[in-house]
Structures are given as structure tokens and as C-alpha cells.
């Protein structure tokens, strides 16, 4: 019977010892009082760190733990780098409602940015079309006006009055075009 007690009680005692052992707690690098905001955390980190190398991971922990920064007049501010702007928040970290409000602002920011990009692309296209039109107009105006060649009259003898009169009239028209430019087109409007 004594052996039976040893066999039952010994494992039972071991299990009780393991269960009753105090749980291991993870020690924080800060002292008995936890920091309340980023600036408090940084102060504590600078006091406890022995070197720059030791301080760097502590500052990273502060940055991860607290999103907001103290404002000089009181309260906290959160910087959203995606919008490149600050938001006032109630505590050292934004609440769910404050995060929702920031998301709404970000959505509006993206919509406005999209509209600006589309407007800029449209203006650039309009500028390109206008530039091309101006270049085409300048090229058209820069070309020298070449008078059209007069059709040769078939079967015209040099000494006849009708042949000479045709040549004379063609010469006058050519001279007029060279001097005054092509005649204006007249359109019939109803």
C-alpha cells in the first residue's frame, strides 16, 4: 500500500507544483509605471538606455505603441503620411471613430486627386491639339503661293485674235493672283 501511495502521490505532487507555479511575466523595459503617451515613453527610454544602440529599439517600441503625438497647447495629433496632413485626436492613439473619419478624408483626398489628374491630362491634350493646329497653320502660311499653270490651248494659232486675247486674260489673272492672292470664296447662304 505504501508503494501505491508513492506511485499516485508523486505524479500528483509534480502536477500540482507545475500548475501552482507562478506564470512568467514579460518584464517591460520601463519601470513600475507604464508610459502614457509617446513623449513619456521617449523620456523613459532615454533614461533607461545606456547607449545609442540600446535606445534605438526602445524608441521603435514607443513609435509602435503610440501613434499620436502631443500638441503644444494640449491634446494629441496624428500625422497621416498618405495625405500629408495632421488630424486632431483625443488620446495618444486614435479611436475607432477617429480612424473612420480619417478614412473618409482619405477617400475624399483620393477622389480629388483623381479629378486633378484627369483635368491635368485633359488640359495637356488640349494644349497638344492647339499646338499642332498652330504649327499646321504656320506651315500653311509659310508655303509660297505657286500660281497654277495655265492650260495650253489646243489648236490655237499665234496670230489669231481669240488666242491672243485668251493669253492676255490668263496673264492678267496670274498677275492678280500673284499680287493680291487667291480670290475669296463666296458661298450662297439660304
DOKELO-280757 format. One line per field, with one value per residue: residue in three letters; residue number from 1; x, y, z of N, C-alpha, C, O in turn. Coordinates in pm, whole numbers, always signed. Example, Ala and Ser with C-alpha at 12.3 -4.5 7.8 and 13.67 -1.06 7.14 Angstrom:
% DOKELO-280757
rest <- [ALA  SER] .
nr <- [1  2] .
nX <- [+1319  +1285] .
nY <- [-569  -225] .
nZ <- [+780  +708] .
caX <- [+1230  +1367] .
caY <- [-450  -106] .
caZ <- [+780  +714] .
cX <- [+1320  +1290] .
cY <- [-330  +3] .
cZ <- [+780  +787] .
oX <- [+1424  +1341] .
oY <- [-332  +114] .
oZ <- [+846  +804] .
***
This chain:
% DOKELO-280757
rest <- [UNK  UNK  UNK  UNK  UNK  UNK  UNK  UNK  UNK  UNK  UNK  UNK  UNK  UNK  UNK  UNK  UNK  UNK  UNK  UNK  UNK  UNK  UNK  UNK  UNK  UNK  UNK  UNK  UNK  UNK  UNK  UNK  UNK  UNK  UNK  UNK  UNK  UNK  UNK  UNK  UNK  UNK  UNK  UNK  UNK  UNK  UNK  UNK  UNK  UNK  UNK  UNK  UNK  UNK  UNK  UNK  UNK  UNK  UNK  UNK  UNK  UNK  UNK  UNK  UNK  UNK  UNK  UNK  UNK  UNK  UNK  UNK  UNK  UNK  UNK  UNK  UNK  UNK  UNK  UNK  UNK  UNK  UNK  UNK  UNK  UNK  UNK  UNK  UNK  UNK  UNK  UNK  UNK  UNK  UNK  UNK  UNK  UNK  UNK  UNK  UNK  UNK  UNK  UNK  UNK  UNK  UNK  UNK  UNK  UNK  UNK  UNK  UNK  UNK  UNK  UNK  UNK  UNK  UNK  UNK  UNK  UNK  UNK  UNK  UNK  UNK  UNK  UNK  UNK  UNK  UNK  UNK  UNK  UNK  UNK  UNK  UNK  UNK  UNK  UNK  UNK  UNK  UNK  UNK  UNK  UNK  UNK  UNK  UNK  UNK  UNK  UNK  UNK  UNK  UNK  UNK  UNK  UNK  UNK  UNK  UNK  UNK  UNK  UNK  UNK  UNK  UNK  UNK  UNK  UNK  UNK  UNK  UNK  UNK  UNK  UNK  UNK  UNK  UNK  UNK  UNK  UNK  UNK  UNK  UNK  UNK  UNK  UNK  UNK  UNK] .
nr <- [1  2  3  4  5  6  7  8  9  10  11  12  13  14  15  16  17  18  19  20  21  22  23  24  25  26  27  28  29  30  31  32  33  34  35  36  37  38  39  40  41  42  43  44  45  46  47  48  49  50  51  52  53  54  55  56  57  58  59  60  61  62  63  64  65  66  67  68  69  70  71  72  73  74  75  76  77  78  79  80  81  82  83  84  85  86  87  88  89  90  91  92  93  94  95  96  97  98  99  100  101  102  103  104  105  106  107  108  109  110  111  112  113  114  115  116  117  118  119  120  121  122  123  124  125  126  127  128  129  130  131  132  133  134  135  136  137  138  139  140  141  142  143  144  145  146  147  148  149  150  151  152  153  154  155  156  157  158  159  160  161  162  163  164  165  166  167  168  169  170  171  172  173  174  175  176  177  178  179  180  181  182  183  184  185  186  187  188  189  190] .
nX <- [+80  +199  +372  +187  +82  +305  +337  +106  +87  +329  +339  +108  +182  +384  +240  +72  +264  +360  +128  +67  +279  +404  +308  +516  +603  +633  +881  +867  +1060  +1035  +993  +810  +581  +383  +435  +238  +200  +354  +565  +621  +704  +936  +1097  +1133  +1265  +1503  +1613  +1654  +1810  +2140  +2313  +2338  +2281  +2130  +1914  +1776  +1608  +1425  +1303  +1177  +987  +832  +729  +576  +388  +248  +60  -16  +92  +192  +39  +151  -28  -187  -368  -374  -215  -234  -34  -95  +72  +4  -182  -48  -101  -218  -422  -640  -664  -821  -679  -359  -356  -544  -900  -1155  -1363  -1232  -1041  -1213  -1314  -1077  -1031  -1249  -1179  -948  -1049  -1196  -981  -840  -1031  -1040  -778  -772  -952  -805  -583  -705  -809  -570  -452  -641  -615  -350  -374  -548  -378  -179  -322  -392  -137  -48  -233  -164  +98  +46  -104  +90  +274  +122  +81  +341  +423  +512  +300  +211  +151  -107  -50  -130  -370  -278  -381  -533  -482  -458  -367  -91  -130  -396  -680  -852  -695  -479  -615  -706  -464  -377  -579  -538  -282  -331  -497  -317  -125  -282  -343  -88  -18  -237  -324  -519  -862  -1140  -1366  -1700  -1989  -2314  -2574  -2863] .
nY <- [-116  +125  +159  +203  +449  +613  +594  +718  +963  +1098  +1170  +1327  +1533  +1651  +1747  +1929  +2110  +2216  +2335  +2519  +2690  +3019  +3220  +3313  +3640  +3890  +4115  +4464  +4722  +4962  +5123  +5077  +5221  +5247  +5412  +5694  +5822  +5891  +6078  +6058  +5795  +5810  +5973  +5800  +5592  +5717  +5765  +5508  +5377  +5279  +5335  +5467  +5264  +5093  +5250  +5291  +5056  +5081  +5326  +5262  +5084  +5259  +5417  +5226  +5165  +5403  +5610  +5874  +6216  +6453  +6775  +7115  +7293  +7122  +6814  +6574  +6485  +6327  +6218  +6165  +6017  +5944  +6128  +6350  +6518  +6645  +6513  +6596  +6421  +6247  +6103  +5936  +5746  +5693  +5664  +5420  +5556  +5793  +5689  +5599  +5843  +5956  +5778  +5840  +6101  +6038  +5893  +6094  +6260  +6098  +6087  +6358  +6391  +6215  +6345  +6579  +6479  +6379  +6618  +6757  +6592  +6620  +6896  +6900  +6748  +6913  +7133  +7016  +6956  +7218  +7326  +7166  +7245  +7516  +7489  +7361  +7563  +7767  +7644  +7623  +7888  +7968  +7850  +7926  +8085  +7921  +7994  +7856  +7650  +7753  +7614  +7478  +7593  +7412  +7383  +7653  +7926  +8142  +8395  +8465  +8656  +8565  +8374  +8526  +8702  +8526  +8446  +8692  +8753  +8539  +8599  +8839  +8744  +8574  +8760  +8912  +8721  +8668  +8915  +8991  +8756  +8449  +8456  +8542  +8300  +8269  +8192  +8062  +8150  +8042] .
nZ <- [+0  +64  -144  -343  -270  -307  -580  -676  -543  -593  -880  -874  -701  -850  -1071  -941  -847  -1089  -1192  -993  -1003  -1034  -1309  -1579  -1625  -1875  -1860  -1880  -2034  -1917  -1601  -1294  -1361  -1643  -1959  -2062  -2304  -2627  -2596  -2322  -2316  -2472  -2309  -2090  -2218  -2292  -2044  -1942  -2132  -2212  -2416  -2756  -2934  -2778  -2725  -2964  -3040  -2831  -2877  -3116  -3020  -2871  -3077  -3209  -3017  -2960  -3161  -3183  -3125  -2879  -2864  -2853  -2718  -2575  -2586  -2861  -3172  -3490  -3752  -4085  -4327  -4584  -4672  -4615  -4394  -4073  -3809  -3548  -3245  -2968  -2771  -2698  -2895  -3195  -3184  -3278  -3408  -3479  -3656  -3858  -3948  -4048  -4258  -4423  -4496  -4636  -4852  -4982  -5040  -5224  -5430  -5509  -5592  -5810  -5980  -6027  -6163  -6395  -6499  -6546  -6740  -6945  -6998  -7087  -7320  -7469  -7499  -7653  -7889  -7968  -8009  -8222  -8416  -8445  -8546  -8790  -8917  -8934  -9102  -9331  -9395  -9439  -9674  -10002  -10238  -10521  -10848  -11049  -11326  -11649  -11859  -12168  -12479  -12720  -13060  -13120  -13304  -13319  -13425  -13416  -13307  -13098  -12970  -12880  -12712  -12507  -12395  -12303  -12110  -11933  -11844  -11704  -11496  -11367  -11285  -11110  -10912  -10812  -10710  -10538  -10412  -10379  -10493  -10281  -10154  -10233  -10073  -10106  -9907  -9755] .
caX <- [+0  +289  +421  +78  +74  +418  +312  -3  +111  +444  +299  +11  +258  +455  +140  +32  +374  +364  +9  +70  +393  +363  +334  +627  +557  +734  +916  +878  +1183  +1008  +985  +682  +473  +385  +423  +101  +199  +481  +669  +655  +776  +1070  +1171  +1169  +1365  +1631  +1667  +1695  +1907  +2280  +2385  +2252  +2238  +2025  +1799  +1705  +1493  +1327  +1227  +1091  +874  +747  +661  +476  +284  +172  +52  -35  +197  +139  +39  +199  -136  -265  -431  -284  -231  -189  +9  -122  +168  -58  -249  +45  -171  -237  -558  -650  -724  -849  -579  -231  -384  -677  -1010  -1215  -1437  -1133  -985  -1315  -1316  -956  -1053  -1339  -1099  -855  -1128  -1222  -850  -811  -1123  -995  -652  -806  -1009  -696  -502  -783  -814  -437  -434  -727  -554  -231  -421  -596  -260  -113  -405  -378  -2  -44  -310  -83  +209  -10  -139  +214  +332  +38  +106  +481  +442  +491  +186  +255  +40  -137  -11  -244  -382  -243  -495  -504  -526  -462  -256  -35  -166  -540  -723  -907  -585  -404  -699  -703  -333  -376  -665  -470  -170  -389  -541  -196  -67  -371  -323  +44  -19  -341  -356  -635  -988  -1220  -1474  -1832  -2083  -2454  -2642  -3008] .
caY <- [+0  +238  +179  +259  +592  +681  +599  +810  +1095  +1165  +1243  +1429  +1645  +1718  +1821  +2044  +2208  +2283  +2418  +2626  +2778  +3150  +3232  +3401  +3765  +3957  +4242  +4577  +4795  +5077  +5093  +5036  +5296  +5241  +5546  +5727  +5864  +5876  +6162  +5997  +5673  +5850  +6016  +5681  +5519  +5787  +5749  +5370  +5330  +5307  +5381  +5495  +5136  +5038  +5341  +5281  +4965  +5131  +5431  +5194  +5032  +5375  +5454  +5123  +5165  +5528  +5670  +6019  +6297  +6565  +6908  +7211  +7353  +7017  +6723  +6494  +6493  +6210  +6255  +6065  +6045  +5922  +6252  +6457  +6613  +6608  +6504  +6606  +6303  +6270  +6041  +5908  +5662  +5727  +5572  +5362  +5663  +5883  +5619  +5601  +5980  +5972  +5701  +5918  +6210  +5980  +5861  +6222  +6303  +6021  +6132  +6489  +6370  +6154  +6452  +6669  +6410  +6375  +6755  +6790  +6517  +6683  +7024  +6869  +6704  +7033  +7212  +6947  +6977  +7359  +7344  +7103  +7331  +7635  +7451  +7338  +7693  +7837  +7579  +7656  +8029  +7984  +7799  +8030  +8058  +7893  +8012  +7737  +7657  +7776  +7506  +7518  +7585  +7325  +7429  +7799  +7982  +8257  +8524  +8491  +8746  +8489  +8308  +8631  +8753  +8424  +8456  +8820  +8738  +8447  +8675  +8934  +8664  +8528  +8877  +8945  +8620  +8688  +9042  +9000  +8628  +8386  +8527  +8490  +8213  +8321  +8081  +8102  +8118  +8049] .
caZ <- [+0  +69  -280  -420  -236  -370  -724  -705  -485  -653  -1001  -837  -644  -961  -1148  -859  -846  -1219  -1204  -893  -1025  -1086  -1453  -1611  -1685  -1957  -1799  -1969  -2008  -1833  -1458  -1239  -1424  -1789  -2017  -2102  -2443  -2697  -2537  -2193  -2350  -2518  -2190  -2014  -2297  -2285  -1908  -1916  -2231  -2176  -2535  -2871  -2991  -2691  -2727  -3090  -3036  -2735  -2946  -3213  -2943  -2840  -3200  -3240  -2915  -2960  -3295  -3170  -3062  -2800  -2922  -2754  -2639  -2514  -2681  -2942  -3316  -3564  -3887  -4188  -4432  -4714  -4710  -4578  -4308  -3933  -3757  -3402  -3184  -2826  -2685  -2762  -3012  -3248  -3156  -3398  -3475  -3540  -3772  -3962  -4001  -4130  -4380  -4507  -4552  -4733  -4971  -5049  -5090  -5345  -5535  -5555  -5664  -5937  -6063  -6066  -6263  -6518  -6552  -6598  -6864  -7044  -7034  -7166  -7453  -7537  -7534  -7764  -8009  -8006  -8063  -8355  -8506  -8471  -8633  -8923  -8974  -8968  -9220  -9446  -9429  -9477  -9810  -10105  -10326  -10658  -10942  -11126  -11467  -11739  -11958  -12305  -12569  -12832  -13190  -13126  -13378  -13250  -13482  -13413  -13201  -12985  -12898  -12810  -12604  -12401  -12330  -12231  -11992  -11840  -11786  -11608  -11381  -11299  -11221  -10998  -10806  -10754  -10637  -10437  -10353  -10441  -10467  -10169  -10196  -10199  -10052  -10108  -9782  -9772] .
cX <- [+86  +345  +314  +65  +186  +393  +204  +30  +227  +405  +197  +80  +331  +358  +95  +140  +379  +246  +16  +186  +346  +399  +444  +572  +671  +760  +925  +1006  +1159  +984  +842  +562  +488  +370  +280  +91  +339  +593  +715  +738  +920  +1155  +1221  +1277  +1501  +1695  +1721  +1801  +2048  +2360  +2285  +2198  +2126  +1898  +1714  +1589  +1385  +1240  +1134  +968  +777  +664  +552  +360  +194  +176  +45  +84  +130  +145  +85  +90  -220  -335  -326  -315  -174  -154  -16  -32  +108  -127  -159  -27  -189  -386  -552  -720  -735  -739  -451  -243  -524  -780  -1065  -1292  -1341  -1068  -1084  -1322  -1193  -969  -1145  -1265  -1004  -928  -1157  -1093  -817  -903  -1078  -867  -678  -864  -901  -610  -574  -788  -679  -411  -517  -665  -429  -269  -470  -479  -188  -190  -389  -241  +9  -120  -231  +32  +159  -45  -14  +278  +253  +65  +248  +507  +420  +377  +239  +135  +19  -95  -138  -251  -349  -365  -454  -559  -533  -340  -215  -86  -316  -574  -775  -797  -505  -485  -701  -572  -326  -459  -601  -354  -219  -431  -420  -131  -149  -351  -189  +45  -116  -372  -479  -762  -1063  -1333  -1606  -1925  -2224  -2518  -2791  -3072] .
cY <- [+125  +267  +243  +408  +669  +697  +700  +951  +1169  +1235  +1353  +1552  +1722  +1802  +1945  +2151  +2286  +2379  +2538  +2723  +2912  +3157  +3335  +3527  +3827  +4094  +4350  +4651  +4919  +5032  +5057  +5104  +5290  +5382  +5569  +5774  +5854  +5955  +6107  +5871  +5706  +5895  +5896  +5602  +5585  +5774  +5609  +5320  +5371  +5360  +5409  +5367  +5075  +5123  +5324  +5181  +5011  +5239  +5370  +5135  +5145  +5415  +5354  +5128  +5288  +5593  +5822  +6086  +6412  +6694  +7006  +7269  +7250  +6934  +6650  +6513  +6367  +6254  +6139  +6098  +6025  +6050  +6373  +6565  +6556  +6604  +6518  +6481  +6326  +6215  +6012  +5815  +5694  +5619  +5517  +5468  +5760  +5819  +5617  +5739  +6005  +5897  +5776  +6034  +6157  +5945  +5988  +6276  +6230  +6062  +6265  +6477  +6311  +6259  +6547  +6607  +6407  +6514  +6796  +6718  +6579  +6815  +7002  +6827  +6824  +7119  +7150  +6969  +7121  +7385  +7285  +7188  +7456  +7604  +7429  +7469  +7770  +7776  +7614  +7799  +8049  +7935  +7913  +7988  +8039  +7912  +7884  +7757  +7669  +7662  +7559  +7498  +7506  +7389  +7580  +7846  +8112  +8390  +8554  +8577  +8669  +8422  +8412  +8686  +8655  +8431  +8584  +8810  +8647  +8517  +8772  +8859  +8618  +8643  +8917  +8848  +8640  +8812  +9040  +8868  +8569  +8460  +8462  +8406  +8270  +8201  +8136  +8056  +8136  +8080] .
cZ <- [+0  -69  -368  -395  -303  -519  -760  -659  -552  -784  -971  -781  -754  -1042  -1071  -856  -977  -1233  -1111  -913  -1078  -1235  -1475  -1677  -1763  -1897  -1906  -1936  -1926  -1690  -1418  -1307  -1576  -1846  -2068  -2246  -2501  -2629  -2402  -2216  -2393  -2400  -2110  -2088  -2288  -2147  -1886  -2013  -2191  -2295  -2647  -2931  -2908  -2697  -2853  -3088  -2937  -2798  -3051  -3142  -2907  -2962  -3235  -3141  -2921  -3098  -3288  -3104  -2988  -2879  -2815  -2665  -2563  -2619  -2763  -3090  -3379  -3705  -3982  -4307  -4571  -4764  -4683  -4497  -4168  -3900  -3606  -3351  -3034  -2735  -2760  -2883  -3062  -3213  -3288  -3478  -3545  -3662  -3888  -4029  -4090  -4263  -4476  -4574  -4659  -4863  -5050  -5111  -5221  -5461  -5594  -5638  -5802  -6032  -6113  -6175  -6397  -6582  -6612  -6730  -6976  -7092  -7120  -7308  -7533  -7583  -7653  -7895  -8059  -8068  -8203  -8457  -8543  -8566  -8775  -8991  -9016  -9092  -9345  -9492  -9480  -9620  -9911  -10196  -10468  -10751  -11022  -11272  -11551  -11840  -12098  -12392  -12694  -12960  -13202  -13203  -13314  -13305  -13475  -13292  -13080  -12904  -12820  -12691  -12488  -12325  -12247  -12102  -11888  -11772  -11679  -11482  -11299  -11222  -11099  -10881  -10737  -10666  -10520  -10365  -10418  -10405  -10351  -10224  -10148  -10187  -10051  -9979  -9804  -9639] .
oX <- [+47  +364  +344  +40  +163  +424  +212  +3  +222  +436  +199  +40  +338  +389  +81  +109  +400  +262  -24  +191  +254  +503  +460  +500  +787  +670  +984  +1056  +1253  +958  +763  +453  +594  +298  +212  -17  +433  +703  +834  +834  +1014  +1273  +1336  +1370  +1603  +1818  +1823  +1874  +2071  +2464  +2166  +2082  +2036  +1788  +1592  +1480  +1267  +1119  +1023  +858  +655  +545  +446  +246  +75  +284  +95  +165  +25  +241  +60  +114  -314  -360  -206  -426  -79  -234  +35  -56  +158  -130  -191  -16  -176  -466  -466  -823  -667  -709  -433  -151  -613  -750  -1026  -1286  -1367  -1044  -1044  -1334  -1204  -924  -1123  -1285  -982  -874  -1145  -1095  -771  -858  -1079  -850  -615  -829  -905  -569  -513  -772  -675  -354  -471  -664  -404  -204  -439  -481  -142  -130  -376  -230  +67  -77  -232  +61  +223  -20  -13  +331  +311  +72  +272  +605  +320  +360  +303  +29  +114  -104  -238  -150  -389  -439  -354  -670  -607  -226  -299  -83  -358  -507  -743  -805  -468  -430  -697  -571  -275  -414  -609  -329  -155  -402  -422  -86  -93  -344  -181  +103  -80  -441  -538  -770  -1052  -1389  -1618  -1937  -2249  -2517  -2837  -3194] .
oY <- [+225  +382  +326  +485  +779  +801  +763  +1048  +1291  +1354  +1458  +1665  +1844  +1916  +2053  +2271  +2407  +2491  +2648  +2827  +2917  +3109  +3431  +3518  +3819  +4177  +4329  +4642  +4976  +4915  +5012  +5048  +5323  +5463  +5477  +5767  +5812  +5903  +6109  +5845  +5636  +5859  +5891  +5550  +5517  +5771  +5591  +5227  +5482  +5423  +5381  +5362  +5011  +5072  +5341  +5217  +4984  +5243  +5420  +5137  +5127  +5443  +5393  +5098  +5278  +5628  +5891  +6022  +6461  +6721  +6983  +7291  +7287  +6982  +6661  +6553  +6308  +6320  +6028  +6194  +6082  +6076  +6484  +6684  +6435  +6680  +6457  +6439  +6412  +6275  +6058  +5806  +5721  +5500  +5562  +5469  +5803  +5887  +5632  +5749  +6069  +5944  +5775  +6063  +6223  +5966  +5989  +6332  +6292  +6070  +6283  +6543  +6350  +6262  +6591  +6675  +6430  +6528  +6861  +6777  +6590  +6844  +7077  +6867  +6837  +7173  +7221  +6996  +7143  +7457  +7347  +7201  +7499  +7683  +7473  +7486  +7831  +7848  +7633  +7827  +8141  +7977  +7985  +7870  +8127  +7852  +7814  +7866  +7602  +7620  +7668  +7401  +7534  +7441  +7631  +7811  +8183  +8489  +8659  +8572  +8707  +8415  +8387  +8712  +8701  +8424  +8584  +8855  +8674  +8494  +8787  +8906  +8623  +8626  +8952  +8890  +8630  +8811  +9084  +8870  +8633  +8522  +8341  +8437  +8313  +8120  +8246  +7937  +8233  +8090] .
oZ <- [-61  -107  -455  -488  -353  -577  -865  -730  -565  -798  -1034  -811  -750  -1079  -1129  -863  -977  -1280  -1149  -848  -1159  -1279  -1400  -1776  -1724  -1886  -2012  -1824  -1871  -1663  -1500  -1309  -1630  -1788  -2112  -2305  -2432  -2609  -2372  -2143  -2355  -2392  -2067  -2025  -2276  -2135  -1818  -1979  -2143  -2276  -2636  -2974  -2963  -2677  -2848  -3131  -2958  -2776  -3072  -3197  -2912  -2951  -3284  -3177  -2891  -3147  -3377  -3037  -3029  -2951  -2696  -2546  -2493  -2730  -2738  -3127  -3328  -3771  -3962  -4379  -4668  -4885  -4724  -4526  -4147  -3955  -3542  -3405  -2978  -2632  -2873  -2964  -2982  -3212  -3395  -3601  -3657  -3762  -4003  -4151  -4195  -4367  -4597  -4692  -4761  -4972  -5173  -5221  -5317  -5575  -5716  -5740  -5900  -6150  -6228  -6269  -6502  -6703  -6716  -6822  -7090  -7212  -7215  -7404  -7651  -7694  -7742  -7999  -8179  -8167  -8292  -8572  -8658  -8656  -8871  -9111  -9123  -9177  -9452  -9611  -9558  -9681  -9903  -10228  -10526  -10731  -11057  -11329  -11526  -11897  -12137  -12380  -12760  -12963  -13286  -13173  -13259  -13232  -13523  -13189  -12967  -12782  -12706  -12585  -12373  -12202  -12134  -11997  -11769  -11653  -11575  -11371  -11176  -11109  -10995  -10766  -10614  -10557  -10411  -10264  -10505  -10299  -10328  -10330  -10034  -10278  -10000  -9946  -9864  -9630] .
***
